[in-house]
């Protein structure tokens, strides 16, 4: 097993069953699917796949059951060359999974999901030595105990921490002061600020002291604070098939940009591009581009904006 990775991710993984439909069904009706796929999902696991396709060495730490769902999740991560040596397998537990309906006309999705019976990942179960040796730590808000222990370890080891903040769950506010980059959904921003105003959301997030505070805005892109100014970074127009996992991909691509040392405008632009390209195919992972594809897309869409890479 490698002892040092570019990024270690601690959080949630799942198995997604996805179906494309002409429209979302009414109650007590039947509807034929136009397409179907089974793919791995989950915020941190999908972010690790994104970082791996962009060329970084990554390790995922999470918890699954010892069932077919769990085995499929591990198999998919291994197929992407994501290290899974520190994944915890709980005997007798049912793994987490989701059913996802995708509207063929709008690419919007509706998700039904369950954690199964897998217990929360405990801090004692997470390999924190991997965190201390990494270049970056990625966490979500679904495994708060292990994430907090990992974030504290990262802070003590000067490892930057990025959190995918989807909603305000128990333990999240205790975790945020240890995060260098808080990348939040619109829902999280509204919950943490008590307001639908974008500035209020960003200022509430910044109050926790991160180096960058960003709110994702779906197809509209994202926004960040530059001093007292709200800067909106527009998304990219693509022929979208499915938006499932676009936020997860954005977060992974954002951390890639951070590790390249880019300024926040470049990081946001790059992450918007990777997330948009993902949406061209069904599922959270099938459409994730590699680095050369992303840079070629950006050269066409944002000519003159350079994205220098570390050696």
Order of alpha helices (4+ residues) and beta strands (2+ residues): beta-beta-beta-alpha-beta-beta-alpha-beta-beta-beta-alpha-beta-alpha-beta-alpha-beta-alpha-alpha-beta-beta-beta-alpha-alpha-alpha
